[in-house]
Each structure stands twice: as C-alpha cells, then as structure tokens.
Amino acid sequence: MTSGDTLTPTARMSADELELGPIDYVVIEFPDGRVPSGAMPLLVELVERDTIRILDLVFVRKDKDGTLARLALADVDGDGRLGLAVFDGASSGLLDQDDIDEAGNAIEPGSAAAVLVYENHWAGPFATALRRSGAQLVSSGRIPITELVAALDSADETTT
C-alpha cells in the first residue's frame, strides 16, 4: 500500500458512490515503549489481503515527563527492517493533532502507542448495497474479548 491508496477527497464522491466499509479506530499501547515486531507483518498482511484499508497510522511515544512525540514509521518496531515504511504518508485527514493528543492522554508515561484508523474493506460491497437500498445502521458496538472468553467459559461449565 502506498499513500496514494488511502482515501482521498479528490473526487468528492458521496457515501453511496464510494464502496466503503465501516471505519474504526484503535489506540494500542505498548507499555514498555517498544512496538512488538511480530505484530506488524500481520497488519501488513491484513492490508495485502484486502481485509482492511489503513486510512491513518501514527505511532507516538510518551516520555516519563508526559511529553508526547511522534515516531517515524520507517522502523518503529526496531527490528532493523522497514516493515511499516509502506504506510509512511498514509493520511486520510480523519486523524488530527487533537486525536493524537487524546490518544496520548490515554497511555501511560514511558509507553508508546499506535493510533490506527482503518476501513473494514471486506464489508464495503455489503455496506454499499445496504445504503443504496435505504437501510441504515442504527447501532454498533464491540464485545471485548475478555467478555467473550468469560461467556464461552460459562457456557462450557453449564454443558459439562
């Protein structure tokens, strides 16, 4: 993916004209300040498989004194390879400095974080068909993995 692959407003198309899936964001904290190298190839793979499309990706580090600084994507995981350089310059304009500052407020001093805005690209055709038919999303949410595991454990206990 190159920065040209991000969502740009060049054509100013309506939502019905664009085949967009749901847009999500995550802030992922790395408590020791180091980004694990094993996770980054999986992010690249999600993009290569067309599962997601990265709209914005910013890495920050919060110093012990609370100062927040952006990190270069070129080698953010410190493994010596340029695994995330492919996303350098990816910016949709959805993520601004206030968002980055807010993400910085959510993480602990001495840690780093990834702030990621992405499209669930796999859902684009389905979401577009729904919009064109007049359907509307009226509710959305996430079930935390800990709740899912607890529910599955509880179900297992009642069936045994």
C-alpha positions as CSV (number, residue, x, y, z in Angstrom):
1,M,0.0,0.0,0.0
2,T,1.2,3.5,-0.7
3,S,0.0,6.8,0.5
4,G,-1.9,7.0,-2.8
5,D,-4.0,4.1,-1.7
6,T,-5.6,6.0,1.2
7,L,-9.0,7.5,1.0
8,T,-8.6,11.0,-0.6
9,P,-11.3,13.6,-1.2
10,T,-10.1,14.2,-4.8
11,A,-13.4,13.3,-6.5
12,R,-15.7,14.4,-3.6
13,M,-17.9,11.4,-4.1
14,S,-20.9,10.7,-1.9
15,A,-21.0,7.8,0.5
16,D,-23.3,6.0,-1.9
17,E,-20.8,6.4,-4.8
18,L,-17.9,5.1,-2.7
19,E,-17.8,1.5,-1.8
20,L,-16.8,2.0,1.8
21,G,-16.9,-0.4,4.7
22,P,-17.2,0.6,8.4
23,I,-14.4,2.9,9.6
24,D,-12.9,2.1,13.0
25,Y,-10.0,3.4,15.1
26,V,-7.9,1.8,17.8
27,V,-5.2,3.1,20.2
28,I,-2.8,0.3,21.1
29,E,-0.5,0.9,24.0
30,F,2.9,-0.7,24.2
31,P,3.7,-0.4,27.9
32,D,7.5,-0.9,27.6
33,G,7.7,1.7,24.8
34,R,8.6,-0.9,22.2
35,V,6.4,-2.0,19.4
36,P,6.5,-5.8,19.0
37,S,7.9,-6.7,15.6
38,G,5.8,-9.9,15.3
39,A,2.5,-8.0,15.1
40,M,3.5,-5.6,12.3
41,P,3.8,-8.1,9.5
42,L,0.2,-9.2,10.4
43,L,-1.0,-5.7,9.9
44,V,0.6,-5.6,6.5
45,E,-1.0,-8.9,5.7
46,L,-4.5,-7.7,6.5
47,V,-4.0,-4.9,4.0
48,E,-2.5,-7.1,1.4
49,R,-5.5,-9.5,1.7
50,D,-7.8,-6.5,1.3
51,T,-9.4,-7.1,4.7
52,I,-8.7,-3.6,5.9
53,R,-7.5,-0.4,4.4
54,I,-5.3,1.9,6.5
55,L,-6.6,5.4,6.5
56,D,-4.3,6.8,9.2
57,L,-1.4,5.3,11.2
58,V,0.6,7.3,13.7
59,F,3.0,6.0,16.3
60,V,3.7,8.1,19.4
61,R,5.9,7.8,22.5
62,K,5.1,9.3,25.8
63,D,8.2,10.2,27.8
64,K,8.3,9.8,31.6
65,D,7.6,13.5,32.0
66,G,4.4,13.2,29.9
67,T,5.8,14.7,26.7
68,L,4.3,13.2,23.6
69,A,6.3,12.7,20.4
70,R,5.5,11.1,17.0
71,L,7.7,8.2,15.9
72,A,8.8,7.6,12.3
73,L,7.1,4.6,10.7
74,A,10.2,3.5,8.9
75,D,11.5,1.3,11.7
76,V,9.1,1.8,14.6
77,D,9.5,-1.7,15.8
78,G,13.3,-1.5,16.0
79,D,13.8,-4.8,14.2
80,G,16.1,-3.3,11.5
81,R,13.6,-3.9,8.7
82,L,11.4,-1.3,7.1
83,G,8.2,-3.2,7.6
84,L,5.8,-0.3,8.1
85,A,7.5,2.2,5.8
86,V,4.9,1.1,3.2
87,F,2.4,3.1,5.3
88,D,4.5,6.2,5.5
89,G,2.5,9.2,4.5
90,A,-0.9,7.4,4.7
91,S,-3.2,10.0,5.9
92,S,-6.9,10.5,5.2
93,G,-7.3,13.6,7.2
94,L,-9.6,11.9,9.7
95,L,-6.9,11.8,12.4
96,D,-5.8,15.3,13.6
97,Q,-3.5,16.6,16.3
98,D,-6.3,16.7,18.9
99,D,-7.0,13.0,18.3
100,I,-3.3,12.2,18.7
101,D,-3.1,14.3,21.9
102,E,-6.2,12.4,23.2
103,A,-4.6,9.1,22.5
104,G,-1.5,10.3,24.3
105,N,-3.7,11.1,27.3
106,A,-4.9,7.5,27.3
107,I,-1.4,5.9,27.6
108,E,1.0,5.8,30.5
109,P,4.3,7.7,30.6
110,G,7.2,5.6,29.3
111,S,5.0,3.8,26.8
112,A,4.4,4.0,23.1
113,A,1.2,3.7,21.1
114,A,-0.2,3.1,17.7
115,V,-3.2,5.2,16.6
116,L,-4.8,3.5,13.7
117,V,-7.8,4.5,11.7
118,Y,-8.9,1.8,9.2
119,E,-11.7,0.8,6.9
120,N,-13.2,-2.7,7.2
121,H,-12.6,-3.0,3.5
122,W,-14.1,-6.5,3.3
123,A,-17.5,-5.1,4.3
124,G,-17.5,-2.4,1.6
125,P,-19.7,-4.0,-1.0
126,F,-22.2,-5.2,1.6
127,A,-22.4,-1.8,3.3
128,T,-22.8,0.0,0.0
129,A,-25.6,-2.4,-1.1
130,L,-27.4,-1.7,2.2
131,R,-27.0,2.1,1.9
132,R,-28.3,2.0,-1.7
133,S,-31.3,0.0,-0.6
134,G,-32.2,2.6,2.1
135,A,-31.0,0.5,5.1
136,Q,-29.4,2.4,8.0
137,L,-27.0,1.3,10.7
138,V,-28.9,2.1,13.9
139,S,-26.5,0.6,16.4
140,S,-22.9,-0.7,16.5
141,G,-20.5,-1.9,19.2
142,R,-17.8,-4.2,20.2
143,I,-17.7,-7.1,22.6
144,P,-14.4,-7.1,24.5
145,I,-12.5,-10.4,24.1
146,T,-12.5,-10.9,27.8
147,E,-16.3,-10.9,27.9
148,L,-16.4,-13.3,25.0
149,V,-14.0,-15.7,26.7
150,A,-15.9,-15.4,30.0
151,A,-19.2,-16.2,28.2
152,L,-17.7,-19.2,26.4
153,D,-16.1,-20.5,29.7
154,S,-19.5,-20.1,31.4
155,A,-21.3,-21.9,28.6
156,D,-18.7,-24.8,28.8
157,E,-19.3,-25.0,32.6
158,T,-23.0,-25.4,32.2
159,T,-22.8,-28.0,29.5
160,T,-20.3,-30.3,31.4
